[in-house]
Amino acid sequence: MTMPPRHHRSDLAAFANGLAARLPDTWTSTYTRHAVYHDQIATTSTVWDMGAVGYATSNFVLGHQAVLTRNDGARLLLFDRPRYRHQFMIGALEPDAHHDAFHQVDEPNGITIPADPARAAAQVTRRLLPRYEKALRQVRHNTAHPAPRRPEPVLITGAVSMAWHPDGAVGAVTGVREATAVLYGAGFQYHPYHRQFLLPASYGDREQIARVQAVSQQLARIGVGVTMRPARPAPAPTALPTRPPAPAVASATR
């Protein structure tokens, strides 16, 4: 874990207020200081970013931060860019939604902004907010209209169970740890939303059959059987429940 610089910028709170005042719609800012890394986790664990902002919040003690909140509940996290005294970083925070609602939704990765509120607001409005709005719309749509989930093959103890899905993909489930490496090696990929390994239909029937046979032969050598059964009918999707809020973590101030 990397510690922050000895002296933080003293103007983060003022900068956050200036930025919030210049963004479209109505935003408010809440400033917090942190004594230790643990104090920031309640917020940074919901950073909606797989890029530089996510890396910074996971690997640096921020020291302090500001959360910008829009009147509809949208939230942005603002903090000093580590090791760059004249820049800030800003990224979106996940909405309160069931984890399945994020299926196939691209993270609205955050950006680095200059220490000038007017220029920063223009960049956030042009570069970050459109991605954030698109991702929020997709999460809301997925919550109300969940994507059909492929039914899982019946799990058989000590074996690999496969099913040929109507869309042409081959699904597989197993409780045998050694079998997972064989599945990965044959081109299967694990999909958490569908709770199974999938061999895409894009391989074509002939290639899929060859790969399934190769998996069966490799697993037979270690005493693991493979069964292929028709896929069960998929249950009708229902609206997803809202994700319960994370437990509050008190933040130390100084």
WOLIN-V258076 format. One line per field, one symbol per residue. burial: + if it has 9 or more other C-alpha atoms within 8 Angstrom, else -. Layout:
burial: ???
This chain:
burial: ---+-------++-+++++++++--++++-+++++-+-++++-+--++++-++++++--+++++++++++---+++++++++----+++++++---++--++-----++++++++-+-+++++++-++++++--++-+++++++++--+-+++-++-++++++++--+++++++++--++-+++-+-++-+--+-++++++-+----+--++-+++-+++---+++--+-+-----+--+----------+---
